[in-house]
Amino acid sequence: MSQGQRGTWGSGPGFILAATGSAVGLGNVWGFPTQVGQGGGAAFVLVYLIAVVFVCAPILLGEVLLGRYAQLGPAGAVRKIIPTGPWWVIGALAVAAGTFILSFYSVIAGWTVQYLWLAVTSGLEAGPEGATALFGDVSANGLRNIAFTGFFLAATAWCVRRGIQRGIEAASRIMMPVLFVLLVILAIRSVTLPGAGEGLAYYLRPDLSQVLDIGIIGAAVGQAFFSLSLGMGALVTYGSYLKRRQAARSPALAIVGIDTTIALLAGFIIFPAGFSIAGFDPTSGGPGLIFAVLPQLFATLPGGLIFGAAFFLLLSLAAFTSTISLLEVPVAHAFDRWNWSRSKAVLVVTLFTFAFAIPSVLSFSGVPILANLPVIGGTFFDLMVNVWNEWALPIGGMLLSLFIGWIWGKKKAGAELSLDGAGFPSPALFGFLIRFVSPAAIALLIILRIVG
């Protein structure tokens, strides 16, 4: 498929918004506050920011440069540079990760839409028992969750089917500004709540004795990595829709900056709001934080109905911008590799993903074999999260950084960066970080997960 048939971004800002939308998702709005709470507060934030700059930003820039150079998705880009050898696994892992992460991510996205509907129509349950019971009722209704998951995937497919400029870019131009405005409004409301000062202190005053804690370092690197959607080829794919003359360096740095700002703003919502609840545990996380703890708060606040609806609208938008990029990775592979039409690729990949989403839905619905898998002892949903989110992404990111730094090579990758002219990072600094710092940090993360 030619570049004209694949599509290109209409403008630099359009690419930045779309790629930022790919990075921004539930990992920012719930994953980051969860990790901050479990990592000791502000010390985690400090390490996270260091990891973003020195570990993750070089990989993100490298992914965009690789895509712009090859004008292909991750699998095609690797084959273009080195047609034979074992490096094909990078492309295969990226395509598989995009598909299977989408399968369980769309289940969570379906929950956010249901909570948005509940917040608008009937309010949210007050008190810990009511909020927890509500989440149990929502997650356990298998048929309803299959319907909402299918709805979310269908909306994602419709957007991706429309192509780069009319679909992904157009949606991002609307959703990303709305998402940012909602974040700012909710953060302002949260920091003015009674008890917000304690939450701000927890979030902003680091205990420097914790900064060198190896567990916090590993968690911070992992969260920064996941927050920027690295390792699954989404940024390679989005970079491939840049024209050769379009800049990569400044958009990549803008994506890192905006994504990090959004994660930090989420913390300004969660911790001041959370500490305003008696007995709030900042180490609570995951679905329990978003779908049980926060609804307690919204139900008791003056204007809580509006506050809750706005928050779950924010979550839905964040989820949607991410599901678009997750679907685009395997779709791009299908028309790069097999010359499928975009319509055929979207239809086949969406149906395949939906088929794998159903077992994740039923993990919460009392189906015994899916709720307690033999041997591993967890749910099918947990298995998918662990395999694809906890392991496939960092392994894919380390392989990508090694491929860009050592196989494509610092000279060729640096030459691609030099097409943008002088600027930060320089080709020499970029080469050092992508060859040594990024893969070493991710290797540490993988080792910590193995021994942990």
JONOR-V514971 format. One line per field, one symbol per residue. ss: DSSP state (2 for helix, 1 for strand, 0 for the rest). psi: psi as a letter, one per 30 degrees, with the letter a starting at -180 (. if undefined). burial: + if it has 16 or more other ideal C-beta (glycine too) atoms within 10 Angstrom, else -. Layout:
BEGIN
ss = ???
psi = ???
burial = ???
END
This chain:
BEGIN
ss = 00222200000222222222222002222222222222000222222222222222222222222222220002222222200000022222222222222222222222222222222220000002222222222222022222222222222222222002222222222222222222222222222000022222222200022200022222222222222000000222222000000000222222222222222222222222222000000000022222222222222200022222222222222222222222222222222220000222222222222222222222000002222000000002222222222222222222222222222222222222220000000022222222222222222222222220
psi = kleeeellkfleeeeeeeeeeeekafeeeeeeeeeeefggbfeeeeeeeeeeefeeeeeeeeeeeeeeefhlaeeeeeeeejfllffffeeeeeeeeeeeeeefefeeeeeeeeeeeeeeegllklkeeeeeeeeeeeffjeeeeeeeeeeeeeeeeeeeefaeefdeeeeefeeeeeeeeeeeeeeeeefglkgfeeeeeeefjkjfffegkeeeeeeeeeeeeeeghlfggefeeeffgklffkkeeeeeeeeeeeeeeeeeeeefeeeeeeffkkgkjffkaaeeeefeeefeeeffkkgfeeeeeeefeeeeeeeefefeeeeeeeeeeefeeghlleeeeeeeeeeeeeefeeeeeffgggjefffikkdfgaleeeeeeeeeefeeeeeeeeeeeeeeeeeekfeeeeeeefffaklklleeeeeeefeeeeeeeeeeeeeeeef.
burial = +----+++++---+++++++++++++++++++++++++++++++++++--++--+++++++++++++++++++++++++-+-----+--++-++++++++++++++++++++++++-++----++-----++-++--++-++-+++-+++-++-+++-+++++++-+++++++-++--++-++--++-+++-+--+--++-++--+---++-+--+++++++++++++++++++++++++++---++++-++++++-+++-++++++++++++++++--+-+-++---+++++++++++-+--++-+++++++++++++++++++++++++++++++--+-+--++--++--++-++++++++++----++-+-----+++++++--++--++++++++++++++-++-+--++-++--+----+-+--++++++-+++-++--++-+----
END
